[in-house]
């Protein structure tokens, strides 16, 4: 869950982030499960009201508070038989443009920071601003440009960047279009890839769309970013092509030995918009497949990661069908990845995602791992976030990142 820096201390004490919930529920946790529904059942479930909706403010990287719906769910501890409140944000449908046009007074930034945002908005026509992954720049120079004010938030961000600078020399800004979590994670994974992951080598990998459709008719309602009006039954071959593209690009880049040439290949890939967004569709489908596997494993009594309990504890994703309808179908359109979905992405890729959460500086959640108990043989990618919404990437490691 996202905890906004702009909330009062009293409000912060009432809510806990997903990593905190995971630590508290390290032991087995129980949540009532539902059968995977049909497409009609999913439509009915989507109409059900959530148990409680709250309106809170959250900082985006621009510094402007933005309202986000918070869904309150309950997770039942089997051992202690008690209910524990869990707040998870649901993506807002308001665009960044709408947010930037709001005229309400900004109470959280000084005049200098507000003026900086105005200048940034005037530069949106520059070629660099439109890049998916901008060229690297010194991390402290970036920090000084972005956080020059004297507000408590700016001071905390500067301290956070100083800590990151002990490990990394530079930063690359990621384009913020609701795909930034995918973009940052995949770029980091490919830029350091030396071999094709085992799950990409599977003979059944490219048959996922066909195999899942044969079992779950509701997957026909999958929505493509490029073709939102077409149903999955008509585009399963396209999803297969995206999966093949992911394997091809991953292998080609991992086969490159020189680090400079590898970076150039990654930069080229992320300048090809058609291929780039096709890869994100592949990642979303892999997340759905992983969610189905976890859900079915739990139904059959097998042990599953604690985060999967939290994932399916939400009123909007009590089963994979709802997860697809209310979350995965909207990623890239009206919202990005929620924090609990970062765990799902990590499991789908079999990568540990290490995130410097700058607004959590000086707390034990400053460096958060997804998953928080990673497999020893999983590679590690490192991201930076100022608000658990937008992600940038640190580059040029000063020393080996230690978990």
N, C-alpha and C positions, 0 to 999 in steps of 0.2 A: 504494500500500500504506500501511497505517496503521502508524506507528512510535510505540509507546506511550512516554509520558514516564516510566513507572515502571520501564522496563527499565534494566539496568546499562549503563554506557558500553561495555563490551565487547560486549554483545549488540547495541547500536545500530550498532556498527561493521560487524557482519556482514550487516546488511540495508540495503537502499536503497529509497527511496520510488519510486512510479511516475514522478513528474516527473524524478527523478534518472536513472532508467532511460531515459526518453525522451531526455534530453540526451545520454546515453552512446550511444544507438542512433539518433542523428539521421540517420546514413547508413543505407542500405538494410539491413534485417535480414531474415533468412529463417527461416520456421517451417514445418514440414511441415503441409500443409493436408489436410482431409478433405472428401469430397463431402457435400452436404446429405443427411442420412439420412431414412429413413422414420420414422414414429412407433414402429415396432417396433424399428428400429435404435437409436433414441434411448433406448428403455427399456434395451436391452442396454448401451449406452455409459454410462448412468447408474450401472450396477452396478459398473463398473470402478473399482478402488481408485485413489486419487490416488498420485502418486509419493512424496510424503512429507507427513505431517500433523504440524504442530507446535502445541502449546498455549502461548500467550503471554497476557500481560495487556495490557489496553488501557484507557485512561481514558475513561469517558463523562463527560458534562457534570455528572453528579451527583458525580463525584470517586471513585466506587467502581471498582476494577479489575474488568474483566470478561473472562473467557476467550474467546478468538477463535481459530478454526482458521486456520492459515496454510498456504497451498498453495504448495509449491515447484515452479516450472516452469523449463524451460530454453529460452532463446532463442538460436538459432544465428546468429552473425554471418557472413554469406556471405563478406565480404571477408577476415576474419581466421580464419574456420573455427574458432571457439571457442565454448564453451558459457558462457553467463552466467546466473547464478542470479537468479530473480525470485520474490519472495515477495508473494503477494496474499491478503488476508483473505477468508474465506468467512463469510457472515453466520451468527451464532450463533442457535440456536433458542430460547435462554433469554430469557424476557421480562424487562422492566424490573422487574416486580413480584417475580419470582423472585430477581433480583439484589439488590433492596433488602431481601429477607428473609434473606439469607445472614447467618450469625452469625460468620463468620470474622473475625479481627482485621484492621482496616484499618491498614496500616503506612505509608500515604502521606499522611495528613491529620492535623492536630492536633485536639484535642477540640472546639475552636470550630467547625471546618468540619463535623465529624460531627454536632454539635448542630444546625447550620444545616440539614442534610439532613433531620433528624428533623422540624424545624418545617415544612419544605417539604412533606414527605409528609403532614403533618396538614392542610395547606391544599388538598389535591387536590380538595376538594368546592367550592371557590370558583369562581365563574363565569369569572373571568379566567384561571384556570389551564387551563380547558377550551377556551379560545379557540384557534382555529387560528393566528392571528397576534395576539399580545397588543398592547395600546397601547404607544406608544413611551415610553421614559424616557431620561433623561440617561445617556450611555454610561459615564461614570466613576462615577456613582452606582450603576449596575447592577454595575459591576466591584467596587466597595467592598462591596456586599452579598453578592456571590457568592464573592469571594476575599479574605477577611479574615485568613486564617491566615498563618503565617510559614514554611510549607514552601517548598522550592525551586520546586515547581510553581506555588504561589500567587504567588510573587514574579515568576515568568516570565509568568504570565497578566496580572498588573497592568501589567507593562512592555508586553506586547502590546496591551492595551486602550488604554494611553496613546498608543501609536503610531497606532492606529485613530482615536482621538479627534482627531488632527491633521487628519483628513480628514472625519470624520462627527461630528455632535453627539449623535445619539441611537441607540438600538438597539430592535428589536422582537423579542421572544422568539417562536420558532416551536415549535408543538406537536410533541413528539417521539413519533411513532407509526410509525416506519419509512417515512414519506412526507416527512420534513422536508426532504430535498434537493430533491424535486419542489416542495414547498410554498414553500420559500424562493426557489428559482429562478423559478418561475412568478409568484409574487407580485411580485417585483422587475421581471420582464419586463413584466407587465401595467401596473404602476404607472407605468412610464415610456414605455409604448408610444404612439407618435404615428401609426402606420400599420400596416396588415395586412402581415405579412411575405410575400414573393413565394411561398414554398412553401405558404402557407395559401390563396393565390389560385388555385392550380392546379385545373383542372377535374377532374383525376384524384384529387385529394386524398381525397375521401370514398369513392372506389372502392377504396382500399387493401385493406380486408379481403377483398373479393370477388376482387381481382386476385391477392393473395398466396395465398389458399386454392386458387385454380385451379392454382397451380404447386407448392405445398408442402402435402401432405396432413397433415403432422405439426402444422401450426398449429392443427388442430382441437383439440389438447390445451391450448390457451391457457386460463388460469384467470382468471375475473373475481373481484375482491374480494367483491362483493356476492353472487355466485352461484358459489362454488367447485366445485360439483358439476356444472355445465353445461359442455359442450364447445363449442369455437369454432364447430363446424358448426351449432350451435343458436343462437348468439348473435352471428353476424357482423353482423346488422342493428343490434344494440345497440352494437357497436363503431363502426359507421358513425354512429349517433346521437351518440356521444361525440365523434367527430371533428367533426361538424357543430356541436355545442355549443361546442367549443374555438374554432372559427372565428368563431362568432357572438359569444361573449363577448369575444374578442380585438378584433374589429371595433368592438363597442359601446363598449368602454373606450377604445380608441385614438381614437375619434371625439370623446371628451370633451376639450374644450380646457382648462378650468380645472383646475389641479393639485389644488385642494381637492376638487372634485367627482370627479376621477379617483380620488383616494384613497378617498373614500367609496364609490365603486362597487366598488373592489377589496375593501374591508372587508366590504361586503355579500355579495359573491360568496364570500368565504372564511368566511362564517358559515352558508352553505347547504351542509350536509354532503353531501347527495345530488349536487349539481352539482359540488362540489369534488372528490369522489372519482371522479366520472365523468371529469373532466379528467385525473386522474392515470392512469386506464386508457388514455386517448388518448395521453398522453405515453409510457407503456410500449410501446404498439403502434408509435408512431413510432420509438422506439429499436430495436425489432425490425426494422422496415423498413430503418432506416439500417444496422444490422448486416449484414443480408442484402446490401444494396448494396455495402458495403465488402468483404465476403467474396467476392462474385462478381467485383468489380473486381480483387481480388488474384488470383483464379483465372485471370482472362483476361490477366494480365500487366500490368495498369495500375497506376500508382503510387497507393499508399494512405497515409494518415497512419500514423506509427510506432505510435501507441497501438493501432491495430487489430491489429498483430502481437501486442502484449502481451495484448490482450483475448482473442484466440483461442489464446494460448500456454498458458492455464490448462487443467489437466486436466479441469475441470468445464465448460469452454465452448470446446472445440476447433472448434466450428462453430455456426452460429446456432440449430440445433435444440437442442443442449445448453445454449446460452445461455438459451433460453426456458425449458427444463425446470428447470434448476438455479439460475437467477438471477432472470430477469424474472418468472416465475410466483410467486416468493417475496417480491418487493418489496411491502412493506405488510403482509405476513403474518408472516414470521419474520425479516425483515431489511430493511435499506435498501440504498442504492447504495454499492457499493465505489468506491474512488478511481478505478480505471481506467474504471468505468462513468460517472463524471462527464464524462469526455471524450466518451463516446457520447451522453450527454444534450446536451452542448454542440453536437455535430454535428447531432443531430436537430433542435434548435431553431434552429441557425445563430446562436448567441449565444456570446460569450466570457464564461465564468464566472470572475470574479476572486474568489479566496478568501484572506482573512486567516487563516492557520493559526497560532493564537496560541501553541501549544506549540512552534512552530518559530521563535519570536522570536529575533532576532539571527543567524539563518542565512539563506542565500540562498533558502530555501524558505518564508520567512515569508509572502510574497505569491506565490501560485501561480496560474497561468492555465490554464484548460481551454478550448481546447487551448493548448499552450505557444507555438505559432506562429500566433496567430489571424489570420483574414482581416481586412483593414483596414476593410471595410464592415460587419462584424458588430457589433451593439450590445453593450454591456458591462453585466453585472449583477454586483453585489458582495455576497458573503456573508461570514460569520464562522464559524469553527469552532474549538473548543477541543481537538478530538480526532479530526478527520476522520470523525466519525460523526454528530454532531448539528450542525445549521446554524441560525444566527440571521441577522438581516439588519440592517445599519447603515442609518440614514436621516438626512435633513437634512445633505446634503453641505456641508462647510465651504468646499471649493474643488474644482475639477474634478479628477476622478480621472484620473491620467495612467498610461498603460501603459508 
